[in-house]
């Protein structure tokens, strides 16, 4: 597990903690309104897209590193 993997996992965990805190705060008045539900859904979507972006970035980095290794390993 490289630096980027650790960083992406930490970001994902922080997004989850942030979401849970927001959801708890929105429920603090004892009633979850429609706007609270919409805000929670928006947070979930934003976090899911952020996590997907991190996964794509890691995949692209892995592919780039593999490509560089292939080029280095080719006979001249």
mmCIF file of the N, C-alpha and C atoms, coordinates in Angstrom:
data_MODEL
# 
_entry.id   MODEL 
# 
loop_
_atom_site.group_PDB 
_atom_site.id 
_atom_site.type_symbol 
_atom_site.label_atom_id 
_atom_site.label_alt_id 
_atom_site.label_comp_id 
_atom_site.label_asym_id 
_atom_site.label_entity_id 
_atom_site.label_seq_id 
_atom_site.pdbx_PDB_ins_code 
_atom_site.Cartn_x 
_atom_site.Cartn_y 
_atom_site.Cartn_z 
_atom_site.occupancy 
_atom_site.B_iso_or_equiv 
_atom_site.pdbx_formal_charge 
_atom_site.auth_seq_id 
_atom_site.auth_comp_id 
_atom_site.auth_asym_id 
_atom_site.auth_atom_id 
_atom_site.pdbx_PDB_model_num 
ATOM 1   N N  . UNK A 1 1  ? 0.851   -1.167 0.000   1.00 0.00 ? 1  UNK A N  1 
ATOM 2   C CA . UNK A 1 1  ? 0.000   0.000  0.000   1.00 0.00 ? 1  UNK A CA 1 
ATOM 3   C C  . UNK A 1 1  ? 0.895   1.227  0.000   1.00 0.00 ? 1  UNK A C  1 
ATOM 4   N N  . UNK A 1 2  ? 0.730   2.058  -1.005  1.00 0.00 ? 2  UNK A N  1 
ATOM 5   C CA . UNK A 1 2  ? 1.562   3.237  -1.139  1.00 0.00 ? 2  UNK A CA 1 
ATOM 6   C C  . UNK A 1 2  ? 0.969   4.459  -0.473  1.00 0.00 ? 2  UNK A C  1 
ATOM 7   N N  . UNK A 1 3  ? 1.683   5.534  -0.614  1.00 0.00 ? 3  UNK A N  1 
ATOM 8   C CA . UNK A 1 3  ? 1.279   6.803  -0.023  1.00 0.00 ? 3  UNK A CA 1 
ATOM 9   C C  . UNK A 1 3  ? -0.093  7.241  -0.524  1.00 0.00 ? 3  UNK A C  1 
ATOM 10  N N  . UNK A 1 4  ? -0.326  7.125  -1.824  1.00 0.00 ? 4  UNK A N  1 
ATOM 11  C CA . UNK A 1 4  ? -1.603  7.551  -2.395  1.00 0.00 ? 4  UNK A CA 1 
ATOM 12  C C  . UNK A 1 4  ? -2.763  6.723  -1.845  1.00 0.00 ? 4  UNK A C  1 
ATOM 13  N N  . UNK A 1 5  ? -2.531  5.420  -1.621  1.00 0.00 ? 5  UNK A N  1 
ATOM 14  C CA . UNK A 1 5  ? -3.573  4.566  -1.057  1.00 0.00 ? 5  UNK A CA 1 
ATOM 15  C C  . UNK A 1 5  ? -3.926  5.006  0.357   1.00 0.00 ? 5  UNK A C  1 
ATOM 16  N N  . UNK A 1 6  ? -2.905  5.279  1.147   1.00 0.00 ? 6  UNK A N  1 
ATOM 17  C CA . UNK A 1 6  ? -3.126  5.715  2.528   1.00 0.00 ? 6  UNK A CA 1 
ATOM 18  C C  . UNK A 1 6  ? -3.854  7.050  2.546   1.00 0.00 ? 6  UNK A C  1 
ATOM 19  N N  . UNK A 1 7  ? -3.431  7.946  1.688   1.00 0.00 ? 7  UNK A N  1 
ATOM 20  C CA . UNK A 1 7  ? -4.050  9.272  1.616   1.00 0.00 ? 7  UNK A CA 1 
ATOM 21  C C  . UNK A 1 7  ? -5.517  9.164  1.203   1.00 0.00 ? 7  UNK A C  1 
ATOM 22  N N  . UNK A 1 8  ? -5.811  8.334  0.205   1.00 0.00 ? 8  UNK A N  1 
ATOM 23  C CA . UNK A 1 8  ? -7.185  8.172  -0.271  1.00 0.00 ? 8  UNK A CA 1 
ATOM 24  C C  . UNK A 1 8  ? -8.065  7.542  0.807   1.00 0.00 ? 8  UNK A C  1 
ATOM 25  N N  . UNK A 1 9  ? -7.544  6.572  1.526   1.00 0.00 ? 9  UNK A N  1 
ATOM 26  C CA . UNK A 1 9  ? -8.319  5.949  2.603   1.00 0.00 ? 9  UNK A CA 1 
ATOM 27  C C  . UNK A 1 9  ? -8.594  6.934  3.723   1.00 0.00 ? 9  UNK A C  1 
ATOM 28  N N  . UNK A 1 10 ? -7.607  7.756  4.057   1.00 0.00 ? 10 UNK A N  1 
ATOM 29  C CA . UNK A 1 10 ? -7.802  8.765  5.102   1.00 0.00 ? 10 UNK A CA 1 
ATOM 30  C C  . UNK A 1 10 ? -8.864  9.773  4.673   1.00 0.00 ? 10 UNK A C  1 
ATOM 31  N N  . UNK A 1 11 ? -8.829  10.195 3.406   1.00 0.00 ? 11 UNK A N  1 
ATOM 32  C CA . UNK A 1 11 ? -9.822  11.137 2.905   1.00 0.00 ? 11 UNK A CA 1 
ATOM 33  C C  . UNK A 1 11 ? -11.216 10.524 2.946   1.00 0.00 ? 11 UNK A C  1 
ATOM 34  N N  . UNK A 1 12 ? -11.320 9.243  2.587   1.00 0.00 ? 12 UNK A N  1 
ATOM 35  C CA . UNK A 1 12 ? -12.615 8.580  2.603   1.00 0.00 ? 12 UNK A CA 1 
ATOM 36  C C  . UNK A 1 12 ? -13.167 8.500  4.025   1.00 0.00 ? 12 UNK A C  1 
ATOM 37  N N  . UNK A 1 13 ? -12.312 8.150  4.977   1.00 0.00 ? 13 UNK A N  1 
ATOM 38  C CA . UNK A 1 13 ? -12.759 8.079  6.372   1.00 0.00 ? 13 UNK A CA 1 
ATOM 39  C C  . UNK A 1 13 ? -13.191 9.449  6.886   1.00 0.00 ? 13 UNK A C  1 
ATOM 40  N N  . UNK A 1 14 ? -12.452 10.498 6.516   1.00 0.00 ? 14 UNK A N  1 
ATOM 41  C CA . UNK A 1 14 ? -12.822 11.848 6.944   1.00 0.00 ? 14 UNK A CA 1 
ATOM 42  C C  . UNK A 1 14 ? -14.149 12.275 6.322   1.00 0.00 ? 14 UNK A C  1 
ATOM 43  N N  . UNK A 1 15 ? -14.385 11.892 5.078   1.00 0.00 ? 15 UNK A N  1 
ATOM 44  C CA . UNK A 1 15 ? -15.673 12.207 4.447   1.00 0.00 ? 15 UNK A CA 1 
ATOM 45  C C  . UNK A 1 15 ? -16.810 11.532 5.199   1.00 0.00 ? 15 UNK A C  1 
ATOM 46  N N  . UNK A 1 16 ? -16.594 10.269 5.589   1.00 0.00 ? 16 UNK A N  1 
ATOM 47  C CA . UNK A 1 16 ? -17.631 9.539  6.315   1.00 0.00 ? 16 UNK A CA 1 
ATOM 48  C C  . UNK A 1 16 ? -17.902 10.171 7.672   1.00 0.00 ? 16 UNK A C  1 
ATOM 49  N N  . UNK A 1 17 ? -16.856 10.548 8.380   1.00 0.00 ? 17 UNK A N  1 
ATOM 50  C CA . UNK A 1 17 ? -17.021 11.187 9.691   1.00 0.00 ? 17 UNK A CA 1 
ATOM 51  C C  . UNK A 1 17 ? -17.751 12.517 9.529   1.00 0.00 ? 17 UNK A C  1 
ATOM 52  N N  . UNK A 1 18 ? -17.364 13.282 8.526   1.00 0.00 ? 18 UNK A N  1 
ATOM 53  C CA . UNK A 1 18 ? -17.995 14.571 8.266   1.00 0.00 ? 18 UNK A CA 1 
ATOM 54  C C  . UNK A 1 18 ? -19.477 14.385 7.963   1.00 0.00 ? 18 UNK A C  1 
ATOM 55  N N  . UNK A 1 19 ? -19.809 13.383 7.147   1.00 0.00 ? 19 UNK A N  1 
ATOM 56  C CA . UNK A 1 19 ? -21.211 13.106 6.815   1.00 0.00 ? 19 UNK A CA 1 
ATOM 57  C C  . UNK A 1 19 ? -22.020 12.742 8.050   1.00 0.00 ? 19 UNK A C  1 
ATOM 58  N N  . UNK A 1 20 ? -21.464 11.865 8.878   1.00 0.00 ? 20 UNK A N  1 
ATOM 59  C CA . UNK A 1 20 ? -22.180 11.444 10.083  1.00 0.00 ? 20 UNK A CA 1 
ATOM 60  C C  . UNK A 1 20 ? -22.413 12.632 11.015  1.00 0.00 ? 20 UNK A C  1 
ATOM 61  N N  . UNK A 1 21 ? -21.419 13.508 11.126  1.00 0.00 ? 21 UNK A N  1 
ATOM 62  C CA . UNK A 1 21 ? -21.571 14.691 11.973  1.00 0.00 ? 21 UNK A CA 1 
ATOM 63  C C  . UNK A 1 21 ? -22.677 15.600 11.443  1.00 0.00 ? 21 UNK A C  1 
ATOM 64  N N  . UNK A 1 22 ? -22.701 15.807 10.134  1.00 0.00 ? 22 UNK A N  1 
ATOM 65  C CA . UNK A 1 22 ? -23.738 16.650 9.540   1.00 0.00 ? 22 UNK A CA 1 
ATOM 66  C C  . UNK A 1 22 ? -25.126 16.046 9.734   1.00 0.00 ? 22 UNK A C  1 
ATOM 67  N N  . UNK A 1 23 ? -25.236 14.732 9.520   1.00 0.00 ? 23 UNK A N  1 
ATOM 68  C CA . UNK A 1 23 ? -26.529 14.067 9.690   1.00 0.00 ? 23 UNK A CA 1 
ATOM 69  C C  . UNK A 1 23 ? -27.008 14.177 11.131  1.00 0.00 ? 23 UNK A C  1 
ATOM 70  N N  . UNK A 1 24 ? -26.100 13.986 12.069  1.00 0.00 ? 24 UNK A N  1 
ATOM 71  C CA . UNK A 1 24 ? -26.457 14.088 13.482  1.00 0.00 ? 24 UNK A CA 1 
ATOM 72  C C  . UNK A 1 24 ? -26.911 15.499 13.811  1.00 0.00 ? 24 UNK A C  1 
ATOM 73  N N  . UNK A 1 25 ? -26.211 16.488 13.303  1.00 0.00 ? 25 UNK A N  1 
ATOM 74  C CA . UNK A 1 25 ? -26.560 17.882 13.560  1.00 0.00 ? 25 UNK A CA 1 
ATOM 75  C C  . UNK A 1 25 ? -27.937 18.203 12.974  1.00 0.00 ? 25 UNK A C  1 
ATOM 76  N N  . UNK A 1 26 ? -28.219 17.689 11.797  1.00 0.00 ? 26 UNK A N  1 
ATOM 77  C CA . UNK A 1 26 ? -29.515 17.954 11.166  1.00 0.00 ? 26 UNK A CA 1 
ATOM 78  C C  . UNK A 1 26 ? -30.660 17.285 11.926  1.00 0.00 ? 26 UNK A C  1 
ATOM 79  N N  . UNK A 1 27 ? -30.371 16.175 12.601  1.00 0.00 ? 27 UNK A N  1 
ATOM 80  C CA . UNK A 1 27 ? -31.401 15.480 13.382  1.00 0.00 ? 27 UNK A CA 1 
ATOM 81  C C  . UNK A 1 27 ? -31.503 16.012 14.807  1.00 0.00 ? 27 UNK A C  1 
ATOM 82  N N  . UNK A 1 28 ? -30.668 16.953 15.185  1.00 0.00 ? 28 UNK A N  1 
ATOM 83  C CA . UNK A 1 28 ? -30.598 17.431 16.563  1.00 0.00 ? 28 UNK A CA 1 
ATOM 84  C C  . UNK A 1 28 ? -31.900 18.076 17.023  1.00 0.00 ? 28 UNK A C  1 
ATOM 85  N N  . UNK A 1 29 ? -32.672 18.629 16.117  1.00 0.00 ? 29 UNK A N  1 
ATOM 86  C CA . UNK A 1 29 ? -33.924 19.271 16.520  1.00 0.00 ? 29 UNK A CA 1 
ATOM 87  C C  . UNK A 1 29 ? -35.053 18.262 16.715  1.00 0.00 ? 29 UNK A C  1 
ATOM 88  N N  . UNK A 1 30 ? -34.757 16.988 16.515  1.00 0.00 ? 30 UNK A N  1 
ATOM 89  C CA . UNK A 1 30 ? -35.742 15.935 16.744  1.00 0.00 ? 30 UNK A CA 1 
ATOM 90  C C  . UNK A 1 30 ? -36.589 15.606 15.539  1.00 0.00 ? 30 UNK A C  1 
ATOM 91  N N  . UNK A 1 31 ? -36.475 16.373 14.479  1.00 0.00 ? 31 UNK A N  1 
ATOM 92  C CA . UNK A 1 31 ? -37.280 16.143 13.294  1.00 0.00 ? 31 UNK A CA 1 
ATOM 93  C C  . UNK A 1 31 ? -36.384 16.243 12.071  1.00 0.00 ? 31 UNK A C  1 
ATOM 94  N N  . UNK A 1 32 ? -36.463 15.259 11.202  1.00 0.00 ? 32 UNK A N  1 
ATOM 95  C CA . UNK A 1 32 ? -35.685 15.286 9.975   1.00 0.00 ? 32 UNK A CA 1 
ATOM 96  C C  . UNK A 1 32 ? -36.605 15.738 8.840   1.00 0.00 ? 32 UNK A C  1 
ATOM 97  N N  . UNK A 1 33 ? -36.424 16.972 8.411   1.00 0.00 ? 33 UNK A N  1 
ATOM 98  C CA . UNK A 1 33 ? -37.280 17.542 7.377   1.00 0.00 ? 33 UNK A CA 1 
ATOM 99  C C  . UNK A 1 33 ? -36.845 17.061 5.991   1.00 0.00 ? 33 UNK A C  1 
ATOM 100 N N  . UNK A 1 34 ? -37.647 17.405 5.002   1.00 0.00 ? 34 UNK A N  1 
ATOM 101 C CA . UNK A 1 34 ? -37.322 17.053 3.630   1.00 0.00 ? 34 UNK A CA 1 
ATOM 102 C C  . UNK A 1 34 ? -36.009 17.715 3.210   1.00 0.00 ? 34 UNK A C  1 
ATOM 103 N N  . UNK A 1 35 ? -35.801 18.956 3.628   1.00 0.00 ? 35 UNK A N  1 
ATOM 104 C CA . UNK A 1 35 ? -34.552 19.639 3.270   1.00 0.00 ? 35 UNK A CA 1 
ATOM 105 C C  . UNK A 1 35 ? -33.353 18.952 3.913   1.00 0.00 ? 35 UNK A C  1 
ATOM 106 N N  . UNK A 1 36 ? -33.529 18.403 5.131   1.00 0.00 ? 36 UNK A N  1 
ATOM 107 C CA . UNK A 1 36 ? -32.451 17.638 5.768   1.00 0.00 ? 36 UNK A CA 1 
ATOM 108 C C  . UNK A 1 36 ? -32.130 16.391 4.957   1.00 0.00 ? 36 UNK A C  1 
ATOM 109 N N  . UNK A 1 37 ? -33.174 15.699 4.502   1.00 0.00 ? 37 UNK A N  1 
ATOM 110 C CA . UNK A 1 37 ? -32.972 14.483 3.708   1.00 0.00 ? 37 UNK A CA 1 
ATOM 111 C C  . UNK A 1 37 ? -32.293 14.795 2.383   1.00 0.00 ? 37 UNK A C  1 
ATOM 112 N N  . UNK A 1 38 ? -32.685 15.900 1.754   1.00 0.00 ? 38 UNK A N  1 
ATOM 113 C CA . UNK A 1 38 ? -32.066 16.298 0.489   1.00 0.00 ? 38 UNK A CA 1 
ATOM 114 C C  . UNK A 1 38 ? -30.602 16.660 0.729   1.00 0.00 ? 38 UNK A C  1 
ATOM 115 N N  . UNK A 1 39 ? -30.328 17.391 1.797   1.00 0.00 ? 39 UNK A N  1 
ATOM 116 C CA . UNK A 1 39 ? -28.943 17.764 2.117   1.00 0.00 ? 39 UNK A CA 1 
ATOM 117 C C  . UNK A 1 39 ? -28.104 16.522 2.392   1.00 0.00 ? 39 UNK A C  1 
ATOM 118 N N  . UNK A 1 40 ? -28.655 15.555 3.129   1.00 0.00 ? 40 UNK A N  1 
ATOM 119 C CA . UNK A 1 40 ? -27.932 14.313 3.400   1.00 0.00 ? 40 UNK A CA 1 
ATOM 120 C C  . UNK A 1 40 ? -27.653 13.551 2.109   1.00 0.00 ? 40 UNK A C  1 
ATOM 121 N N  . UNK A 1 41 ? -28.642 13.506 1.219   1.00 0.00 ? 41 UNK A N  1 
ATOM 122 C CA . UNK A 1 41 ? -28.447 12.819 -0.070  1.00 0.00 ? 41 UNK A CA 1 
ATOM 123 C C  . UNK A 1 41 ? -27.370 13.525 -0.887  1.00 0.00 ? 41 UNK A C  1 
ATOM 124 N N  . UNK A 1 42 ? -27.375 14.848 -0.880  1.00 0.00 ? 42 UNK A N  1 
ATOM 125 C CA . UNK A 1 42 ? -26.349 15.602 -1.594  1.00 0.00 ? 42 UNK A CA 1 
ATOM 126 C C  . UNK A 1 42 ? -24.964 15.332 -1.041  1.00 0.00 ? 42 UNK A C  1 
ATOM 127 N N  . UNK A 1 43 ? -24.863 15.273 0.285   1.00 0.00 ? 43 UNK A N  1 
ATOM 128 C CA . UNK A 1 43 ? -23.575 14.949 0.911   1.00 0.00 ? 43 UNK A CA 1 
ATOM 129 C C  . UNK A 1 43 ? -23.103 13.559 0.506   1.00 0.00 ? 43 UNK A C  1 
ATOM 130 N N  . UNK A 1 44 ? -24.036 12.596 0.522   1.00 0.00 ? 44 UNK A N  1 
ATOM 131 C CA . UNK A 1 44 ? -23.679 11.222 0.146   1.00 0.00 ? 44 UNK A CA 1 
ATOM 132 C C  . UNK A 1 44 ? -23.195 11.151 -1.305  1.00 0.00 ? 44 UNK A C  1 
ATOM 133 N N  . UNK A 1 45 ? -23.885 11.854 -2.195  1.00 0.00 ? 45 UNK A N  1 
ATOM 134 C CA . UNK A 1 45 ? -23.490 11.858 -3.611  1.00 0.00 ? 45 UNK A CA 1 
ATOM 135 C C  . UNK A 1 45 ? -22.115 12.485 -3.772  1.00 0.00 ? 45 UNK A C  1 
ATOM 136 N N  . UNK A 1 46 ? -21.899 13.631 -3.142  1.00 0.00 ? 46 UNK A N  1 
ATOM 137 C CA . UNK A 1 46 ? -20.614 14.324 -3.251  1.00 0.00 ? 46 UNK A CA 1 
ATOM 138 C C  . UNK A 1 46 ? -19.479 13.442 -2.732  1.00 0.00 ? 46 UNK A C  1 
ATOM 139 N N  . UNK A 1 47 ? -19.711 12.775 -1.612  1.00 0.00 ? 47 UNK A N  1 
ATOM 140 C CA . UNK A 1 47 ? -18.677 11.904 -1.049  1.00 0.00 ? 47 UNK A CA 1 
ATOM 141 C C  . UNK A 1 47 ? -18.420 10.684 -1.932  1.00 0.00 ? 47 UNK A C  1 
ATOM 142 N N  . UNK A 1 48 ? -19.477 10.111 -2.479  1.00 0.00 ? 48 UNK A N  1 
ATOM 143 C CA . UNK A 1 48 ? -19.317 8.966  -3.369  1.00 0.00 ? 48 UNK A CA 1 
ATOM 144 C C  . UNK A 1 48 ? -18.509 9.350  -4.605  1.00 0.00 ? 48 UNK A C  1 
ATOM 145 N N  . UNK A 1 49 ? -18.794 10.523 -5.151  1.00 0.00 ? 49 UNK A N  1 
ATOM 146 C CA . UNK A 1 49 ? -18.031 10.993 -6.317  1.00 0.00 ? 49 UNK A CA 1 
ATOM 147 C C  . UNK A 1 49 ? -16.582 11.289 -5.944  1.00 0.00 ? 49 UNK A C  1 
ATOM 148 N N  . UNK A 1 50 ? -16.367 11.847 -4.757  1.00 0.00 ? 50 UNK A N  1 
ATOM 149 C CA . UNK A 1 50 ? -15.000 12.095 -4.301  1.00 0.00 ? 50 UNK A CA 1 
ATOM 150 C C  . UNK A 1 50 ? -14.226 10.803 -4.139  1.00 0.00 ? 50 UNK A C  1 
ATOM 151 N N  . UNK A 1 51 ? -14.865 9.789  -3.564  1.00 0.00 ? 51 UNK A N  1 
ATOM 152 C CA . UNK A 1 51 ? -14.208 8.493  -3.396  1.00 0.00 ? 51 UNK A CA 1 
ATOM 153 C C  . UNK A 1 51 ? -13.933 7.848  -4.751  1.00 0.00 ? 51 UNK A C  1 
ATOM 154 N N  . UNK A 1 52 ? -14.883 7.981  -5.687  1.00 0.00 ? 52 UNK A N  1 
ATOM 155 C CA . UNK A 1 52 ? -14.681 7.423  -7.029  1.00 0.00 ? 52 UNK A CA 1 
ATOM 156 C C  . UNK A 1 52 ? -13.516 8.127  -7.726  1.00 0.00 ? 52 UNK A C  1 
ATOM 157 N N  . UNK A 1 53 ? -13.416 9.436  -7.548  1.00 0.00 ? 53 UNK A N  1 
ATOM 158 C CA . UNK A 1 53 ? -12.298 10.174 -8.137  1.00 0.00 ? 53 UNK A CA 1 
ATOM 159 C C  . UNK A 1 53 ? -10.968 9.723  -7.579  1.00 0.00 ? 53 UNK A C  1 
ATOM 160 N N  . UNK A 1 54 ? -10.925 9.478  -6.271  1.00 0.00 ? 54 UNK A N  1 
ATOM 161 C CA . UNK A 1 54 ? -9.688  8.975  -5.663  1.00 0.00 ? 54 UNK A CA 1 
ATOM 162 C C  . UNK A 1 54 ? -9.318  7.606  -6.224  1.00 0.00 ? 54 UNK A C  1 
ATOM 163 N N  . UNK A 1 55 ? -10.315 6.745  -6.401  1.00 0.00 ? 55 UNK A N  1 
ATOM 164 C CA . UNK A 1 55 ? -10.066 5.408  -6.958  1.00 0.00 ? 55 UNK A CA 1 
ATOM 165 C C  . UNK A 1 55 ? -9.548  5.504  -8.394  1.00 0.00 ? 55 UNK A C  1 
ATOM 166 N N  . UNK A 1 56 ? -10.148 6.405  -9.168  1.00 0.00 ? 56 UNK A N  1 
ATOM 167 C CA . UNK A 1 56 ? -9.696  6.581  -10.556 1.00 0.00 ? 56 UNK A CA 1 
ATOM 168 C C  . UNK A 1 56 ? -8.269  7.113  -10.595 1.00 0.00 ? 56 UNK A C  1 
ATOM 169 N N  . UNK A 1 57 ? -7.965  8.038  -9.706  1.00 0.00 ? 57 UNK A N  1 
ATOM 170 C CA . UNK A 1 57 ? -6.613  8.605  -9.662  1.00 0.00 ? 57 UNK A CA 1 
ATOM 171 C C  . UNK A 1 57 ? -5.597  7.523  -9.318  1.00 0.00 ? 57 UNK A C  1 
ATOM 172 N N  . UNK A 1 58 ? -5.943  6.682  -8.330  1.00 0.00 ? 58 UNK A N  1 
ATOM 173 C CA . UNK A 1 58 ? -5.022  5.599  -7.965  1.00 0.00 ? 58 UNK A CA 1 
ATOM 174 C C  . UNK A 1 58 ? -4.861  4.610  -9.104  1.00 0.00 ? 58 UNK A C  1 
ATOM 175 N N  . UNK A 1 59 ? -5.957  4.290  -9.798  1.00 0.00 ? 59 UNK A N  1 
ATOM 176 C CA . UNK A 1 59 ? -5.879  3.374  -10.927 1.00 0.00 ? 59 UNK A CA 1 
ATOM 177 C C  . UNK A 1 59 ? -5.035  3.934  -12.056 1.00 0.00 ? 59 UNK A C  1 
ATOM 178 N N  . UNK A 1 60 ? -5.191  5.222  -12.318 1.00 0.00 ? 60 UNK A N  1 
ATOM 179 C CA . UNK A 1 60 ? -4.396  5.861  -13.369 1.00 0.00 ? 60 UNK A CA 1 
ATOM 180 C C  . UNK A 1 60 ? -2.919  5.879  -12.983 1.00 0.00 ? 60 UNK A C  1 
ATOM 181 N N  . UNK A 1 61 ? -2.639  6.135  -11.723 1.00 0.00 ? 61 UNK A N  1 
ATOM 182 C CA . UNK A 1 61 ? -1.245  6.146  -11.255 1.00 0.00 ? 61 UNK A CA 1 
ATOM 183 C C  . UNK A 1 61 ? -0.639  4.748  -11.374 1.00 0.00 ? 61 UNK A C  1 
ATOM 184 N N  . UNK A 1 62 ? -1.407  3.723  -10.993 1.00 0.00 ? 62 UNK A N  1 
ATOM 185 C CA . UNK A 1 62 ? -0.914  2.346  -11.121 1.00 0.00 ? 62 UNK A CA 1 
ATOM 186 C C  . UNK A 1 62 ? -0.640  2.000  -12.586 1.00 0.00 ? 62 UNK A C  1 
ATOM 187 N N  . UNK A 1 63 ? -1.540  2.415  -13.485 1.00 0.00 ? 63 UNK A N  1 
ATOM 188 C CA . UNK A 1 63 ? -1.362  2.130  -14.907 1.00 0.00 ? 63 UNK A CA 1 
ATOM 189 C C  . UNK A 1 63 ? -0.130  2.858  -15.447 1.00 0.00 ? 63 UNK A C  1 
ATOM 190 N N  . UNK A 1 64 ? 0.063   4.108  -15.019 1.00 0.00 ? 64 UNK A N  1 
ATOM 191 C CA . UNK A 1 64 ? 1.227   4.871  -15.470 1.00 0.00 ? 64 UNK A CA 1 
ATOM 192 C C  . UNK A 1 64 ? 2.519   4.211  -15.001 1.00 0.00 ? 64 UNK A C  1 
ATOM 193 N N  . UNK A 1 65 ? 2.543   3.780  -13.739 1.00 0.00 ? 65 UNK A N  1 
ATOM 194 C CA . UNK A 1 65 ? 3.742   3.118  -13.211 1.00 0.00 ? 65 UNK A CA 1 
ATOM 195 C C  . UNK A 1 65 ? 4.018   1.813  -13.946 1.00 0.00 ? 65 UNK A C  1 
ATOM 196 N N  . UNK A 1 66 ? 2.964   1.047  -14.237 1.00 0.00 ? 66 UNK A N  1 
ATOM 197 C CA . UNK A 1 66 ? 3.134   -0.215 -14.971 1.00 0.00 ? 66 UNK A CA 1 
ATOM 198 C C  . UNK A 1 66 ? 3.652   0.051  -16.375 1.00 0.00 ? 66 UNK A C  1 
ATOM 199 N N  . UNK A 1 67 ? 3.150   1.091  -17.002 1.00 0.00 ? 67 UNK A N  1 
ATOM 200 C CA . UNK A 1 67 ? 3.609   1.449  -18.344 1.00 0.00 ? 67 UNK A CA 1 
ATOM 201 C C  . UNK A 1 67 ? 5.084   1.848  -18.325 1.00 0.00 ? 67 UNK A C  1 
ATOM 202 N N  . UNK A 1 68 ? 5.476   2.612  -17.325 1.00 0.00 ? 68 UNK A N  1 
ATOM 203 C CA . UNK A 1 68 ? 6.879   3.011  -17.214 1.00 0.00 ? 68 UNK A CA 1 
ATOM 204 C C  . UNK A 1 68 ? 7.783   1.800  -16.982 1.00 0.00 ? 68 UNK A C  1 
ATOM 205 N N  . UNK A 1 69 ? 7.317   0.851  -16.183 1.00 0.00 ? 69 UNK A N  1 
ATOM 206 C CA . UNK A 1 69 ? 8.100   -0.364 -15.948 1.00 0.00 ? 69 UNK A CA 1 
ATOM 207 C C  . UNK A 1 69 ? 8.251   -1.152 -17.241 1.00 0.00 ? 69 UNK A C  1 
ATOM 208 N N  . UNK A 1 70 ? 7.164   -1.230 -18.028 1.00 0.00 ? 70 UNK A N  1 
ATOM 209 C CA . UNK A 1 70 ? 7.217   -1.949 -19.306 1.00 0.00 ? 70 UNK A CA 1 
ATOM 210 C C  . UNK A 1 70 ? 8.223   -1.314 -20.247 1.00 0.00 ? 70 UNK A C  1 
ATOM 211 N N  . UNK A 1 71 ? 8.249   -0.003 -20.286 1.00 0.00 ? 71 UNK A N  1 
ATOM 212 C CA . UNK A 1 71 ? 9.189   0.706  -21.163 1.00 0.00 ? 71 UNK A CA 1 
ATOM 213 C C  . UNK A 1 71 ? 10.619  0.463  -20.699 1.00 0.00 ? 71 UNK A C  1 
ATOM 214 N N  . UNK A 1 72 ? 10.845  0.496  -19.397 1.00 0.00 ? 72 UNK A N  1 
ATOM 215 C CA . UNK A 1 72 ? 12.185  0.275  -18.854 1.00 0.00 ? 72 UNK A CA 1 
ATOM 216 C C  . UNK A 1 72 ? 12.667  -1.140 -19.078 1.00 0.00 ? 72 UNK A C  1 
ATOM 217 N N  . UNK A 1 73 ? 11.751  -2.092 -19.097 1.00 0.00 ? 73 UNK A N  1 
ATOM 218 C CA . UNK A 1 73 ? 12.110  -3.505 -19.229 1.00 0.00 ? 73 UNK A CA 1 
ATOM 219 C C  . UNK A 1 73 ? 12.301  -3.961 -20.671 1.00 0.00 ? 73 UNK A C  1 
ATOM 220 N N  . UNK A 1 74 ? 11.954  -3.121 -21.634 1.00 0.00 ? 74 UNK A N  1 
ATOM 221 C CA . UNK A 1 74 ? 12.085  -3.502 -23.037 1.00 0.00 ? 74 UNK A CA 1 
ATOM 222 C C  . UNK A 1 74 ? 13.564  -3.562 -23.437 1.00 0.00 ? 74 UNK A C  1 
ATOM 223 N N  . UNK A 1 75 ? 13.895  -4.584 -24.202 1.00 0.00 ? 75 UNK A N  1 
ATOM 224 C CA . UNK A 1 75 ? 15.277  -4.629 -24.710 1.00 0.00 ? 75 UNK A CA 1 
ATOM 225 C C  . UNK A 1 75 ? 15.474  -3.571 -25.792 1.00 0.00 ? 75 UNK A C  1 
ATOM 226 N N  . UNK A 1 76 ? 16.667  -3.086 -25.889 1.00 0.00 ? 76 UNK A N  1 
ATOM 227 C CA . UNK A 1 76 ? 16.965  -2.052 -26.885 1.00 0.00 ? 76 UNK A CA 1 
ATOM 228 C C  . UNK A 1 76 ? 17.288  -2.633 -28.220 1.00 0.00 ? 76 UNK A C  1 
# 
